[in-house]
Amino acid sequence: MQLLFHQQLETHLSSARLGAYTASSADGHPDPKVTLARYMLNVSLCESLYPALQNCEIALRNAIHRHLSNLIEREDWYDVPNFVMTSWGQEETRKAKEKLKKLGKVATPGSVVAELQFGFWSSLFEAHYEQKTAFLPGAFKAVFPHMPKSLHKRKDRKNDLDRIRALRNRVFHHERIIHWSDLSTQHGLTLNVIGWISPPLRKMTDALDRFKSVQSAGLTPFLVHPMWCAEQTTGSGL
């Protein structure tokens, strides 16, 4: 029954996707039950990380937008020639506005900011923006008002944001993360960034967060799930 159930799911999830979770039994043969449990655990871990990743991304872009709007005295700071963006940053902004146009939406500062990807915001902590603009180092105090001053180090914080972005992309694109040995560290880092921006938002995120419980439970809830006892059918009769 387990093999049939696995085959039915494989039809819709694809063998290539489930293949990344393949497990072997004691006799060396594929174990469909453990394979599917691994897949389900991965989905649950991604789900549990969603509140932290979502709140981190939204809070980060809004905090940067507020800082740059105040600094340049214009909400469309991305269109001000004196704010010298990298060619990549300019292209990302152009693509965001073009996408809004295709969707029939007005490219207001709010809509452009919401359309720009996490990678754009983390890129603002590159050396270019410290050397060519007034964004840094003032951004540390403005964007992360609750960050200890000892952590106001551009390279280190850029690395933090890039790590969060990598995890965010895998989670939001439904990719495998159960093999990451530092998921707990990544999760903690994401929460820290939220707290540096807004302690109240950190508290709300903590209230939604289930990562530790999901990770601690591991495969067990999926190996003993009632679905394994239910009769698997391919029909839809009454």
TORTI-332247 format. One line per 4 residues: their letters; for each residue y, z, x of N, C-alpha, C, O. Coordinates in Angstrom, 2 decimals. Atoms other than C-alpha are relative to their C-alpha. Layout:
TORTI-332247
a = Y:Z:X:Y:Z:X:Y:Z:X:Y:Z:X; ...
END
This chain:
TORTI-332247
mqll = -1.20:0.00:0.82:0.00:0.00:0.00:1.26:0.00:0.87:2.25:-0.67:0.56; -1.15:-0.05:-0.89:2.35:0.82:2.85:0.31:-1.36:0.59:1.47:-1.75:0.70; -0.19:1.33:-0.58:1.80:-2.60:4.41:0.60:-0.95:-1.03:1.50:-1.72:-0.71; -0.53:0.87:1.05:2.42:-4.37:1.08:1.46:0.33:-0.27:2.29:-0.57:-0.41
fhqq = -1.37:-0.44:0.24:5.56:-2.32:0.50:0.92:-0.50:1.11:2.02:-0.97:0.85; -0.77:0.48:-1.16:6.78:-3.20:4.00:0.24:-1.49:-0.10:1.34:-1.97:0.16; -0.11:1.46:0.10:6.10:-6.89:3.42:0.98:-0.40:-1.10:1.74:-1.36:-0.94; -0.93:0.30:1.09:7.99:-6.85:0.12:1.45:0.22:0.43:2.33:-0.58:0.10
leth = -1.35:-0.28:-0.47:11.03:-5.27:1.75:0.41:-0.98:1.09:1.57:-1.39:1.16; -0.30:0.91:-1.10:10.80:-7.52:4.79:0.50:-1.34:-0.50:1.30:-2.00:0.16; -0.43:1.26:0.59:11.26:-10.52:2.54:1.52:-0.03:-0.20:2.17:-1.06:-0.02; -1.42:-0.07:0.33:14.74:-9.32:1.63:0.87:0.53:1.14:2.06:0.21:1.22
lssa = -0.77:-0.55:-1.12:15.79:-7.46:4.77:-0.12:-0.85:1.25:0.72:-0.74:2.15; 0.31:0.90:-1.11:14.34:-10.04:7.20:-0.85:0.70:1.06:-0.64:1.88:1.38; 0.89:-0.54:-1.04:11.65:-9.54:9.84:0.78:0.30:1.27:0.46:1.25:1.99; -0.79:-0.21:-1.21:14.26:-9.82:12.60:0.72:1.35:-0.06:0.78:2.07:0.93
rlga = -0.71:-1.27:0.15:16.23:-6.87:11.21:-0.96:1.17:0.09:-0.72:2.12:0.83; 0.95:-1.11:-0.03:13.22:-4.65:10.59:-0.71:0.08:1.34:-1.18:1.15:1.74; 0.68:0.01:-1.30:11.75:-5.70:13.93:0.65:0.93:1.00:-0.02:1.42:1.92; -0.72:-0.89:-0.92:14.41:-3.63:15.69:-0.42:1.45:-0.17:-0.11:2.29:0.67
ytas = 0.41:-1.38:0.28:12.86:-0.51:14.14:-1.52:0.16:0.07:-2.05:1.21:-0.29; 1.46:-0.02:-0.03:9.19:-1.35:14.71:-0.55:1.22:0.73:-0.12:1.55:1.83; 0.68:-1.16:-0.59:6.98:1.67:15.40:-1.49:-0.27:0.04:-2.00:-1.02:-0.79; 1.45:0.17:-0.13:3.35:1.82:16.51:-0.72:1.30:-0.32:-0.22:2.39:-0.03
sadg = 0.82:-1.17:0.31:0.63:4.18:15.29:-0.80:0.39:1.24:-0.68:-0.24:2.29; 0.79:-0.49:-1.13:-1.78:6.09:17.52:-0.95:-1.04:0.55:-1.26:-1.03:1.74; 0.93:1.04:-0.46:-4.12:3.10:17.67:0.70:-1.22:0.56:0.06:-2.21:0.91; -0.75:1.10:-0.58:-1.35:0.84:18.89:0.43:-1.07:-0.97:1.12:-2.01:-0.59
hpdp = -0.37:0.99:1.01:-0.95:-1.09:15.64:1.34:0.38:-0.62:1.72:1.55:-0.63; -1.29:-0.29:0.64:2.39:-1.40:13.86:-0.16:1.01:-1.13:-1.13:0.95:-1.89; 0.02:-1.02:1.05:3.14:1.55:11.57:1.15:-0.29:-0.96:2.29:0.10:-0.68; -1.08:0.40:0.91:5.10:0.19:8.58:0.76:1.18:-0.59:1.95:1.07:-0.86
kvtl = -0.65:-1.16:0.59:5.83:3.65:7.20:1.08:0.55:0.93:2.20:0.84:0.49; -0.97:-0.52:-0.96:7.56:4.87:10.37:1.11:-1.03:0.23:2.28:-0.66:0.39; -1.00:1.05:-0.18:9.31:1.52:10.80:1.06:0.06:-1.09:2.26:0.02:-0.81; -0.95:-0.07:1.11:10.87:1.76:7.34:0.76:1.32:0.01:1.93:1.35:-0.38
arym = -0.69:-1.29:-0.08:11.68:5.44:7.86:1.13:-0.07:1.02:2.21:0.49:0.81; -1.05:0.17:-1.02:13.61:4.52:11.00:1.16:-0.81:-0.56:2.32:-0.48:-0.33; -1.04:0.83:0.59:15.49:1.84:9.11:0.84:0.82:-0.99:2.07:0.74:-0.99; -0.70:-0.81:1.00:16.35:4.27:6.30:0.85:1.08:0.67:1.94:1.38:0.20
lnvs = -0.79:-1.00:-0.73:17.48:6.92:8.78:1.26:-0.65:0.57:2.33:-0.05:0.54; -1.16:0.70:-0.55:19.77:4.35:10.41:1.06:-0.22:-1.09:2.25:-0.01:-0.85; -0.93:0.21:1.11:21.32:3.51:7.02:0.69:1.32:-0.35:1.90:1.35:-0.59; -0.56:-1.30:0.36:21.80:7.21:6.27:0.98:0.51:1.06:2.00:1.11:0.72
lces = -0.92:-0.40:-1.06:23.39:7.89:9.66:1.31:-0.78:-0.11:2.39:-0.22:0.05; -1.21:0.82:0.16:25.80:5.00:9.14:0.83:0.50:-1.18:2.05:0.60:-1.10; -0.68:-0.51:1.19:26.63:6.31:5.68:0.71:1.31:0.33:1.85:1.53:-0.10; -0.57:-1.31:-0.31:27.24:9.81:7.06:1.21:-0.09:0.93:2.07:0.79:0.93
lypa = -1.13:0.19:-0.92:29.64:8.47:9.71:1.19:-0.68:-0.66:2.29:-0.69:-0.10; -1.05:0.79:0.64:31.67:6.43:7.25:1.28:0.79:-0.26:2.36:0.28:0.06; -1.26:-0.72:0.26:34.16:9.16:6.16:0.83:0.20:1.26:2.05:-0.01:1.24; -0.73:-0.25:-1.23:35.10:10.03:9.75:0.59:-1.29:0.56:1.75:-1.32:0.97
lqnc = -0.48:1.27:-0.55:35.37:6.42:10.89:1.11:-0.59:-0.85:2.10:-1.10:-0.33; -1.03:0.55:0.89:37.35:5.35:7.84:1.30:0.77:0.14:2.36:0.16:0.30; -1.23:-0.80:-0.08:39.81:8.25:8.01:0.67:-0.14:1.36:1.90:-0.13:1.46; -0.54:0.17:-1.34:40.22:7.81:11.76:0.79:-1.31:0.09:1.91:-1.33:0.60
eial = -0.65:1.31:-0.08:41.08:4.13:11.46:1.28:-0.04:-0.82:2.31:-0.52:-0.35; -1.17:0.04:0.87:43.46:4.54:8.55:1.13:0.88:0.54:2.29:0.47:0.57; -1.02:-0.92:-0.52:45.25:7.55:10.05:0.62:-0.53:1.28:1.83:-0.41:1.49; -0.50:0.52:-1.27:45.55:5.90:13.47:1.00:-1.13:-0.23:2.10:-1.11:0.34
rnai = -0.90:1.14:0.19:47.10:2.66:12.23:1.29:0.43:-0.70:2.36:-0.08:-0.38; -1.21:-0.45:0.69:49.50:4.47:9.89:0.91:0.81:0.92:2.13:0.70:0.84; -0.81:-0.80:-0.93:50.61:6.89:12.61:0.71:-0.90:1.01:1.88:-0.68:1.33; -0.63:0.94:-0.94:51.24:4.04:15.05:1.09:-0.79:-0.69:2.16:-1.02:-0.13
hrhl = -1.00:0.77:0.76:53.06:2.06:12.37:1.27:0.82:-0.21:2.37:0.30:-0.06; -1.18:-0.86:0.19:55.36:5.01:11.61:0.79:0.14:1.30:2.01:0.05:1.31; -0.67:-0.18:-1.29:56.09:5.54:15.29:0.78:-1.25:0.40:1.94:-1.15:0.79; -0.66:1.23:-0.40:56.90:1.89:15.99:1.14:-0.37:-0.96:2.15:-0.92:-0.53
snli = -1.08:0.28:0.97:58.96:1.55:12.78:1.23:0.83:0.34:2.36:0.35:0.25; -1.12:-0.88:-0.37:61.07:4.52:13.87:0.60:-0.41:1.34:1.81:-0.39:1.53; -0.44:0.34:-1.34:61.24:3.40:17.49:0.84:-1.27:0.00:1.88:-1.33:0.67; -0.67:1.31:0.00:62.31:-0.19:16.75:0.98:-0.13:-1.17:1.78:-1.06:-1.23
ered = -0.88:-0.02:1.17:64.09:0.67:13.48:-0.23:-1.19:-0.92:0.70:-1.68:-1.57; 0.40:1.07:0.91:62.23:-2.04:11.62:-1.48:0.16:-0.31:-2.28:0.42:0.59; 1.41:-0.14:0.37:58.98:-1.89:9.67:-0.82:-1.21:0.46:-2.03:-1.11:0.65; 0.72:1.19:-0.50:58.12:-5.42:10.80:0.16:-0.08:1.52:0.50:-1.14:2.06
wydv = -0.15:-0.08:-1.45:58.17:-4.31:14.46:-0.81:-1.06:0.74:-0.44:-1.46:1.85; 0.87:1.01:-0.61:55.42:-6.84:15.22:0.68:-1.37:0.08:0.21:-2.26:0.79; -0.74:1.27:-0.03:57.96:-9.64:14.60:1.27:0.08:0.84:2.02:-0.89:0.93; -1.20:-0.18:-0.80:60.67:-8.23:16.86:-0.27:-0.48:1.43:-1.14:0.07:2.10
pnfv = 0.23:0.55:-1.35:60.92:-10.26:20.11:0.07:1.03:1.11:-0.64:0.92:2.12; -0.14:-1.01:-1.05:61.97:-7.20:22.10:-1.24:0.88:0.15:-1.44:1.52:1.19; 1.27:-0.72:-0.13:58.62:-5.58:21.35:-1.02:-1.02:0.52:-1.63:-1.76:-0.26; 0.79:1.04:-0.67:56.64:-7.66:23.83:-1.49:0.31:-0.10:-2.03:1.12:0.65
mtsw = 1.45:-0.16:0.13:53.05:-7.85:22.66:-0.72:-0.93:0.96:-0.14:-1.91:1.44; 0.83:0.91:-0.78:50.25:-9.39:24.68:-0.25:-1.25:-0.83:-0.06:-1.23:-2.04; 0.29:1.24:0.74:49.29:-12.95:23.73:-1.12:0.25:-1.02:-1.11:-0.32:-2.11; 1.09:-0.32:0.92:46.13:-11.53:22.16:0.54:0.74:-1.21:0.15:0.45:-2.35
gqee = -0.59:-0.75:1.11:48.15:-9.07:20.08:0.80:-0.89:-0.92:0.76:-0.72:-2.14; -0.77:0.94:0.81:50.46:-11.84:18.91:-0.93:-0.86:-0.86:-0.64:-1.12:-2.02; 0.95:0.84:0.74:47.48:-13.96:17.91:-0.66:0.78:-1.14:-0.86:0.25:-2.22; 0.60:-0.84:1.04:45.89:-11.07:15.98:0.97:0.19:-1.16:0.57:0.18:-2.32
trka = -1.01:-0.15:1.04:49.14:-10.56:14.10:0.16:-1.29:-0.79:0.27:-1.27:-2.02; -0.10:1.29:0.67:49.40:-14.27:13.34:-1.17:-0.21:-0.95:-0.99:-0.67:-2.08; 1.19:0.18:0.83:45.83:-14.33:12.02:0.03:0.91:-1.23:-0.41:0.52:-2.31; -0.09:-0.91:1.13:46.47:-11.29:9.84:0.93:-0.56:-1.08:0.61:-0.51:-2.27
kekl = -0.96:0.56:0.95:49.50:-12.93:8.23:-0.55:-1.28:-0.65:-0.33:-1.53:-1.83; 0.60:1.23:0.53:47.65:-16.22:7.83:-1.07:0.32:-1.04:-1.18:-0.38:-2.05; 1.04:-0.40:0.95:44.76:-14.46:6.09:0.63:0.45:-1.31:0.15:0.11:-2.39; -0.69:-0.46:1.20:47.14:-12.78:3.66:0.55:-1.19:-0.79:0.50:-1.21:-2.02
kklg = -0.54:1.19:0.65:48.76:-16.15:2.94:-1.09:-0.75:-0.76:-0.88:-1.19:-1.88; 1.12:0.70:0.64:45.38:-17.73:2.17:-0.48:0.73:-1.24:-0.99:0.12:-2.18; 0.42:-0.80:1.15:44.64:-14.88:-0.21:1.08:0.06:-1.07:0.90:0.68:-2.12; -1.09:0.01:0.96:47.94:-15.50:-1.97:0.78:1.29:-0.04:1.41:1.61:-1.05
kvat = -0.71:-1.27:-0.06:49.39:-12.18:-0.86:1.24:-0.12:0.88:1.29:-0.95:1.79; -1.22:-0.01:-0.80:52.84:-11.46:0.53:-0.25:0.83:1.26:-0.82:1.92:1.20; 0.22:-0.69:-1.28:52.81:-10.46:4.20:1.06:1.07:0.22:1.93:0.94:1.08; -0.91:-1.14:-0.17:54.70:-7.20:3.79:-0.47:0.81:1.21:-1.62:0.68:1.63
pgsv = 0.44:-0.84:-1.12:54.65:-4.71:6.68:-1.25:0.81:-0.33:-2.15:0.94:0.50; 1.16:-0.78:0.39:52.19:-2.57:4.75:-1.29:-0.80:-0.03:-2.33:-0.33:0.41; 1.21:0.82:0.10:49.78:-5.42:4.08:-0.44:-0.52:1.36:-1.63:-0.65:1.61; 0.35:0.47:-1.34:49.95:-6.72:7.66:-0.66:1.13:0.79:-1.67:0.90:1.46
vael = 0.57:-1.15:-0.70:49.27:-3.25:9.07:-1.42:0.26:-0.47:-2.30:0.54:0.35; 1.34:-0.24:0.54:46.28:-2.83:6.77:-0.99:-1.08:0.41:-2.19:-0.83:0.49; 0.87:1.13:-0.34:44.92:-6.23:7.77:-0.40:-0.01:1.48:-1.45:-0.54:1.83; 0.29:0.00:-1.43:45.06:-5.67:11.54:-1.21:0.87:0.31:-1.36:1.96:-0.24
qfgf = 1.26:-0.68:-0.30:41.73:-4.61:13.02:0.18:1.17:0.96:1.21:1.30:1.62; -0.01:-1.18:-0.87:40.91:-1.40:14.90:0.29:-0.41:1.44:1.00:0.30:2.16; -0.20:0.46:-1.38:40.85:-3.39:18.15:1.45:-0.24:0.33:1.87:-0.05:1.47; -1.43:0.22:-0.23:44.51:-4.26:17.72:0.67:1.33:0.32:1.47:1.42:1.25
wssl = -0.65:-1.30:-0.18:45.51:-0.61:17.44:-0.41:0.66:1.32:0.42:1.27:1.99; 0.43:-0.58:-1.28:43.41:0.51:20.40:0.61:-0.77:1.18:0.81:-0.20:2.25; -0.57:0.81:-1.08:44.87:-2.36:22.46:1.42:0.45:0.36:1.89:0.16:1.46; -1.35:-0.45:-0.27:48.31:-0.77:22.19:0.05:1.10:1.06:1.13:1.50:1.51
feah = 0.06:-1.01:-1.06:47.12:1.82:24.71:-0.41:-0.63:1.33:-0.81:0.07:2.26; 0.21:0.70:-1.27:46.60:-0.83:27.39:1.23:0.20:0.89:2.31:0.55:0.40; -1.10:-0.20:-0.96:48.76:-0.67:30.53:1.21:-0.85:-0.35:2.35:-0.44:-0.10; -1.10:0.90:0.37:50.85:-3.59:29.23:1.06:0.72:-0.82:2.26:0.55:-0.59
yeqk = -0.94:-0.63:0.92:52.40:-1.42:26.51:0.69:1.22:0.62:1.65:1.75:0.06; -0.67:-1.05:-0.74:53.27:1.28:29.01:1.03:-0.59:0.96:2.04:0.03:1.26; -0.86:0.65:-0.98:54.87:-1.18:31.42:1.07:-0.89:-0.62:2.17:-1.02:-0.09; -0.89:1.00:0.57:56.48:-3.70:29.07:0.72:0.44:-1.27:1.62:-0.26:-1.74
tafl = -0.63:-0.46:1.24:57.46:-1.66:25.99:0.31:1.49:0.11:-0.06:2.16:1.07; -0.32:-1.43:0.06:58.77:1.76:25.01:-1.03:0.76:-0.84:-0.81:1.93:-1.17; 1.02:-0.64:0.84:55.61:2.50:22.97:-0.58:1.23:0.67:-0.72:2.29:0.04; 0.53:-1.11:-0.78:54.17:4.71:25.69:1.03:0.43:1.04:1.81:-0.40:1.50
pgaf = 0.95:-1.07:0.38:54.26:7.49:26.72:0.37:0.75:-1.27:-0.35:1.66:-1.68; -0.44:-0.73:1.19:56.19:8.60:23.62:-1.01:0.01:-1.14:-0.98:0.90:-1.99; 0.98:0.10:1.08:53.29:7.52:21.39:-0.92:1.21:-0.07:-1.40:1.56:-1.15; 0.91:-1.14:0.02:51.21:10.50:22.43:0.52:1.10:-0.93:-0.21:1.60:-1.78
kavf = -0.58:-1.07:0.82:53.56:13.03:20.86:0.21:-0.44:-1.44:0.04:0.35:-2.37; -0.30:0.50:1.34:54.44:10.81:17.89:-1.26:-0.31:-0.81:-1.34:0.03:-1.99; 1.22:0.41:0.69:50.98:9.46:17.03:-1.01:1.15:-0.08:-1.69:1.33:-1.09; 0.96:-1.11:-0.07:48.94:12.50:18.10:0.75:1.32:0.20:0.64:1.93:1.27
phmp = -0.83:-1.20:-0.17:51.27:15.47:17.48:-0.78:1.28:0.29:-0.22:2.25:0.78; 0.81:-1.21:-0.20:48.39:17.96:17.66:-0.96:-0.14:1.19:-1.89:0.66:1.34; 0.81:0.19:-1.21:46.85:16.64:20.88:0.58:0.88:1.13:1.79:0.87:1.35; -0.49:-0.79:-1.14:47.08:19.05:23.85:0.67:-0.92:1.03:0.19:-2.02:1.30
kslh = -0.75:0.83:-0.94:49.61:17.75:26.38:-0.85:-0.39:1.20:-0.64:-1.45:1.80; 0.86:0.31:-1.15:46.93:17.89:29.09:-0.85:-1.25:-0.24:-1.41:-1.81:0.71; 0.80:1.18:0.34:45.19:15.03:27.26:0.85:-1.25:-0.14:0.33:-2.31:-0.52; -0.89:1.16:0.10:48.20:12.70:27.32:-0.23:-0.94:1.19:0.63:-1.10:2.05
krkd = 0.38:0.90:-1.09:46.41:10.25:29.62:-0.43:-1.33:-0.61:-1.45:-1.41:-1.29; 0.19:1.29:0.67:46.58:6.61:28.60:-1.41:-0.55:0.18:-2.05:-0.91:-0.81; 1.31:0.61:-0.24:43.36:5.37:30.24:-1.11:0.74:-0.72:-2.00:0.13:-1.31; 1.04:-0.80:0.65:41.26:8.23:28.91:0.03:-0.17:-1.51:-1.01:-0.31:-2.14
rknd = -0.09:0.13:1.46:42.57:7.95:25.37:-0.32:-1.43:-0.43:-0.89:-1.63:-1.51; 0.39:1.39:0.30:42.20:4.15:25.44:-1.52:-0.10:-0.01:-2.10:-0.77:-0.87; 1.46:0.00:-0.05:38.57:4.71:26.42:-0.58:0.69:-1.24:-1.58:0.23:-1.79; 0.45:-0.68:1.22:38.17:7.18:23.53:0.05:-0.95:-1.19:-0.92:-1.06:-1.94
ldri = -0.17:0.89:1.14:39.52:4.67:21.02:-0.96:-1.18:0.05:-1.44:-1.63:-0.98; 0.95:1.11:-0.14:37.33:1.88:22.40:-1.42:0.44:-0.36:-2.18:-0.34:-0.93; 1.32:-0.51:0.35:34.25:4.06:22.02:-0.13:0.14:-1.51:-1.17:-0.20:-2.08; 0.01:-0.13:1.46:35.15:4.82:18.42:-0.07:-1.38:-0.64:-0.78:-1.59:-1.62
ralr = 0.02:1.37:0.54:35.81:1.13:17.80:-1.39:-0.61:0.09:-1.84:-1.28:-0.84; 1.35:0.55:-0.17:32.38:0.18:19.18:-0.95:0.58:-1.05:-1.75:-0.15:-1.64; 0.84:-0.63:1.02:30.68:2.69:16.88:0.39:-0.50:-1.39:-0.48:-0.80:-2.21; -0.48:0.47:1.30:32.84:1.64:13.95:-0.52:-1.40:-0.31:-0.96:-1.67:-1.43
nrvf = 0.46:1.37:0.21:31.90:-2.01:14.41:-1.49:-0.07:-0.30:-1.91:-0.85:-1.16; 1.44:0.01:0.25:28.18:-1.29:14.54:-0.31:0.56:-1.39:-1.14:0.02:-2.11; 0.23:-0.61:1.31:28.32:0.96:11.47:0.44:-0.94:-1.11:-0.29:-1.14:-2.08; -0.55:0.85:1.06:30.50:-1.41:9.42:-0.69:-1.36:-0.08:-0.57:-2.05:-1.08
hher = 0.72:1.26:0.02:28.36:-4.42:10.38:-1.50:0.21:-0.13:-2.29:-0.69:0.15; 1.39:-0.31:0.36:25.08:-2.70:9.46:-0.97:-0.17:1.17:-2.09:-0.66:0.99; 0.85:0.15:-1.17:23.68:-2.62:12.99:-0.67:1.32:0.36:-0.32:2.37:-0.17; 0.80:-1.16:-0.38:21.25:-0.20:14.63:0.80:0.96:0.89:1.45:0.54:1.85
iihw = -0.67:-1.01:-0.82:22.65:3.08:15.98:-0.93:1.17:0.33:-0.55:2.05:1.11; 0.87:-1.17:-0.22:19.65:5.46:15.95:-0.44:0.14:1.45:-0.89:1.21:1.86; 0.40:-0.07:-1.39:18.92:4.58:19.58:1.12:0.51:0.91:0.90:0.69:2.11; -1.11:-0.49:-0.80:22.34:5.80:20.75:-0.22:1.48:0.31:-0.33:2.29:-0.61
sdls = 0.25:-1.39:-0.40:21.80:9.00:22.72:1.23:0.89:-0.13:1.12:2.11:-0.11; -1.23:-0.79:0.06:25.43:10.07:22.40:0.69:-0.05:-1.37:1.91:0.08:-1.45; -0.60:0.08:1.34:25.94:9.77:18.64:0.76:1.27:-0.36:1.82:1.21:-0.97; -0.67:-1.26:0.30:26.82:13.46:18.36:1.35:0.07:0.70:2.34:0.52:0.11
tqhg = -1.25:0.01:-0.76:29.46:13.06:21.06:1.00:-0.95:-0.65:2.18:-0.62:-0.78; -0.87:0.98:0.64:30.86:9.96:19.36:0.56:0.54:-1.31:1.74:0.36:-1.63; -0.41:-0.59:1.28:30.97:11.75:16.03:1.07:1.06:0.24:2.08:1.09:-0.46; -0.96:-1.04:-0.32:32.77:14.72:17.56:1.33:-0.56:0.47:2.39:-0.03:0.13
ltln = -1.21:0.64:-0.50:35.25:12.45:19.32:0.83:-0.55:-1.16:2.05:-0.41:-1.18; -0.71:0.56:1.16:36.12:10.71:16.06:0.70:1.09:-0.79:1.85:0.92:-1.21; -0.61:-1.12:0.70:36.76:14.03:14.37:1.19:0.57:0.77:2.20:0.95:0.19; -1.09:-0.50:-0.83:38.91:15.15:17.30:1.25:-0.85:-0.15:2.36:-0.33:-0.27
vigw = -1.14:0.91:0.14:41.12:12.07:17.04:0.70:0.22:-1.34:1.93:0.23:-1.42; -0.59:-0.27:1.31:41.61:12.72:13.33:0.81:1.30:0.05:1.93:1.36:-0.47; -0.70:-1.28:-0.10:42.56:16.33:14.11:1.26:-0.08:0.83:2.23:0.62:0.54; -1.21:0.18:-0.81:45.04:15.22:16.77:1.12:-0.61:-0.82:2.30:-0.35:-0.58
ispp = -1.00:0.65:0.86:46.77:13.15:14.10:0.40:0.92:-1.15:1.59:1.10:-1.42; -0.29:-0.80:1.18:46.46:15.45:11.10:-1.09:1.05:-0.25:-2.19:0.68:-0.67; 0.97:-1.06:0.31:44.67:18.83:10.78:-0.45:0.02:-1.47:-1.63:0.23:-1.72; 0.46:0.04:1.39:44.67:18.59:6.94:-1.01:-1.12:-0.25:-1.98:-0.94:-0.99
lrkm = 0.94:1.10:0.16:42.96:15.19:7.13:-1.32:0.34:0.66:-2.38:-0.05:0.17; 1.24:-0.44:-0.66:40.44:16.68:9.56:-0.80:0.91:-0.94:-2.02:0.80:-1.03; 0.69:-0.90:0.92:39.66:19.41:7.01:-0.65:-0.77:-1.14:-1.78:-0.48:-1.53; 0.57:0.81:1.08:39.15:16.84:4.26:-1.21:-0.77:0.49:-2.21:-0.88:-0.22
tdal = 1.12:0.75:-0.57:36.92:14.79:6.54:-1.20:0.91:0.20:-2.34:0.51:-0.08; 1.09:-0.96:-0.18:34.86:17.87:7.40:-0.70:0.29:-1.33:-1.91:0.48:-1.37; 0.58:-0.29:1.31:34.35:18.48:3.68:-0.93:-1.12:-0.47:-1.86:-0.88:-1.24; 0.82:1.16:0.39:32.87:14.99:3.29:-1.14:-0.26:0.98:-2.10:-0.97:0.66
drfk = 0.88:0.37:-1.11:30.95:14.93:6.56:-1.43:0.55:-0.16:-1.61:1.74:-0.41; 1.41:-0.40:0.09:27.12:15.00:6.45:-0.78:-0.40:1.26:-2.01:-0.30:1.28; 0.68:0.53:-1.17:26.36:13.63:9.90:-1.00:0.98:0.61:-2.15:0.61:0.86; 0.88:-0.96:-0.68:24.91:16.79:11.44:-1.28:0.27:-0.79:-2.36:0.37:-0.21
svqs = 1.18:-0.28:0.82:22.57:17.46:8.52:-0.95:-1.19:-0.03:-2.17:-1.01:0.00; 0.84:1.20:0.01:21.32:13.86:8.41:-0.71:-0.16:1.34:-1.90:-0.44:1.38; 0.59:0.13:-1.32:20.76:13.75:12.16:-1.05:1.07:0.24:-2.11:0.80:0.81; 0.93:-1.11:-0.20:19.06:17.16:12.17:-1.30:-0.21:-0.77:-2.37:0.12:-0.27
aglt = 1.19:0.23:0.83:16.66:16.19:9.37:-0.88:-1.10:0.57:-2.10:-1.06:0.41; 0.76:1.07:-0.64:15.62:13.05:11.24:-0.80:-0.85:-0.96:-0.35:-1.14:-2.07; 0.84:0.91:0.79:12.79:10.90:9.92:-0.71:0.68:-1.16:-1.09:0.02:-2.13; 0.84:-0.71:0.97:11.05:13.61:7.87:0.30:-0.31:-1.47:-0.64:-0.59:-2.21
pflv = -0.26:0.26:1.43:12.88:13.07:4.52:-0.48:-1.38:-0.46:-0.81:-1.57:-1.63; 0.39:1.37:0.37:11.97:9.38:4.61:-1.51:-0.21:0.10:-2.07:-1.08:-0.56; 1.46:0.09:-0.13:8.35:9.87:5.68:-0.71:0.65:-1.18:-1.83:0.27:-1.52; 0.62:-0.71:1.13:7.66:12.21:2.74:0.66:-0.38:-1.33:0.43:0.28:-2.34
hpmw = -0.71:0.41:1.21:9.82:10.38:0.20:-0.99:-0.42:-1.09:-2.01:-1.04:-0.78; 0.90:0.36:1.10:8.22:9.93:-3.26:-0.29:-1.48:-0.13:-1.27:-1.86:-0.77; 0.22:1.45:0.15:8.55:6.16:-2.96:-1.35:-0.41:0.56:-1.93:-1.41:0.12; 1.29:0.35:-0.60:5.38:6.17:-0.82:-1.16:0.26:-0.96:-2.25:-0.29:-0.79
caeq = 1.06:-0.33:0.95:3.41:7.60:-3.73:0.07:-0.87:-1.25:-0.90:-0.96:-2.01; -0.17:0.84:1.20:4.79:5.27:-6.38:-0.77:-1.30:0.13:-0.89:-1.85:1.22; 0.74:1.26:-0.01:2.77:2.23:-7.34:0.95:-1.15:0.24:1.96:-1.28:-0.45; -0.84:1.13:-0.32:4.24:-0.88:-5.78:-0.49:-1.24:-0.75:-1.65:-1.61:-0.64
ttgs = 0.36:1.18:0.76:4.25:-3.93:-8.05:0.95:-1.12:0.30:2.08:-0.88:0.74; -0.86:1.16:-0.20:5.62:-7.42:-7.78:0.48:-0.56:-1.32:1.33:-1.46:-1.35; -0.38:0.50:1.32:5.93:-7.96:-11.52:1.09:0.85:-0.61:1.57:1.79:0.02; -1.05:-0.75:0.69:8.46:-6.69:-14.04:-0.38:0.23:-1.46:0.48:0.28:-2.34
gl = 0.47:-0.20:1.38:6.31:-6.13:-17.13:0.34:1.36:-0.53:0.67:2.27:0.23; -0.30:-1.27:0.67:6.87:-3.36:-19.64:-1.21:0.91:0.06:-1.16:2.03:-0.45
END
